[in-house]
């Protein structure tokens, strides 16, 4: 009985720690090829999060076209963050220049995650295309 109490206390503590470092609705722990979003670990996946919080996994590509983020733009975010990878290998196309109605920022993945969380905490309608590797 005492061992069970200790185990349950430790398990509860670990769950609390997980949610402190990986809050619901935000990015948490992240590194090359591993990202936690909305408290869910997402290894080696590229994904998108709309301003309304909906998320979807997308195909990996280094040649990101405007059509690839149409799903994000359909929700009318105030800002779109495009992560260009940990080593800056995603190449924005010329068609991105002059995109009307939304502020677009191209940032290295770690910076993109920090910027997304920062803007979301202030109540901005922000969307992100996240490239988890390269």
C-alpha positions in Angstrom: 0.0 0.0 0.0 2.8 2.4 0.9 4.6 1.6 -2.4 1.4 2.3 -4.4 1.0 5.7 -2.7 4.6 6.6 -3.4 4.2 5.5 -7.1 1.0 7.5 -7.5 2.5 10.6 -5.9 5.5 10.4 -8.2 3.3 9.8 -11.2 1.1 12.8 -10.4 4.2 14.9 -9.9 5.6 13.9 -13.3 2.3 14.7 -15.0 2.2 18.2 -13.4 5.8 18.8 -14.4 5.0 17.7 -18.0 2.1 20.2 -18.3 4.1 23.0 -16.7 6.8 22.6 -19.4 4.4 21.7 -22.2 1.2 23.8 -21.7 -2.0 23.1 -23.6 -2.4 25.4 -26.6 1.3 26.4 -26.7 4.7 24.9 -27.8 6.7 23.3 -25.0 9.9 21.3 -25.2 11.5 21.4 -28.6 14.7 20.4 -30.3 15.8 19.2 -33.8 13.2 16.6 -34.8 11.2 16.8 -31.6 8.4 19.3 -30.8 5.7 19.3 -28.2 2.6 21.3 -29.1 -0.6 21.3 -27.1 1.1 18.9 -24.6 1.5 16.3 -27.4 4.9 15.1 -28.4 5.3 15.3 -32.2 8.6 13.6 -33.3 10.0 14.3 -36.8 6.7 15.8 -38.0 6.1 19.1 -39.9 2.7 20.5 -39.0 0.6 23.6 -39.1 -1.4 25.4 -36.4 -4.2 27.8 -37.4 -5.1 30.9 -35.4 -8.2 29.1 -34.2 -6.0 26.3 -32.7 -6.7 23.6 -35.2 -3.7 21.6 -36.1 -2.7 19.2 -39.0 0.4 17.3 -40.0 1.8 18.2 -43.4 4.4 16.7 -45.8 8.0 17.7 -45.3 9.4 20.1 -47.9 12.2 22.5 -48.3 10.5 24.3 -51.2 7.5 25.9 -49.4 4.9 27.4 -51.8 2.1 29.8 -50.9 -0.4 27.0 -51.7 1.2 24.9 -48.9 -0.1 27.4 -46.3 -3.6 28.1 -47.8 -5.2 26.2 -45.0 -3.6 28.5 -42.5 -4.5 31.6 -44.4 -8.2 30.5 -44.7 -8.6 31.3 -41.0 -7.5 34.9 -41.5 -4.6 35.1 -39.0 -3.1 38.5 -38.2 0.3 36.9 -38.4 1.7 33.9 -40.1 5.0 32.5 -38.9 6.9 30.2 -41.2 9.7 28.2 -39.6 12.5 27.7 -42.0 14.1 24.8 -40.1 16.7 24.5 -37.4 19.4 25.0 -40.0 17.5 27.5 -42.2 16.9 25.2 -45.2 13.3 25.9 -46.1 13.3 28.4 -49.0 10.4 30.9 -49.2 9.3 31.4 -52.9 9.1 34.8 -54.6 5.3 34.5 -54.5 5.4 35.3 -50.8 6.5 38.9 -51.5 3.7 41.3 -51.1 1.2 38.9 -49.5 -1.7 41.1 -48.6 -3.7 41.1 -45.3 -1.3 39.1 -43.1 2.1 39.8 -41.6 4.4 36.9 -42.5 7.6 36.2 -40.6 10.2 33.6 -41.7 12.1 32.5 -38.6 14.5 29.7 -37.6 12.4 27.0 -35.9 13.4 27.7 -32.3 12.7 31.5 -32.9 9.5 30.7 -34.6 8.2 28.6 -31.7 9.2 31.4 -29.2 7.5 34.1 -31.3 4.3 32.0 -31.7 4.0 31.5 -27.9 4.8 35.1 -27.3 2.1 36.4 -29.7 -0.5 33.9 -28.6 0.0 34.9 -24.9 -0.8 38.5 -25.9 -4.0 37.4 -27.7 -2.9 37.8 -31.3 -4.4 35.6 -34.0 -1.3 33.8 -35.0 -0.7 30.8 -37.2 2.4 28.7 -37.8 3.9 26.4 -40.4 6.5 24.4 -38.4 9.4 22.6 -40.1 10.8 20.3 -37.3 14.1 19.3 -38.8 16.9 20.6 -41.0 
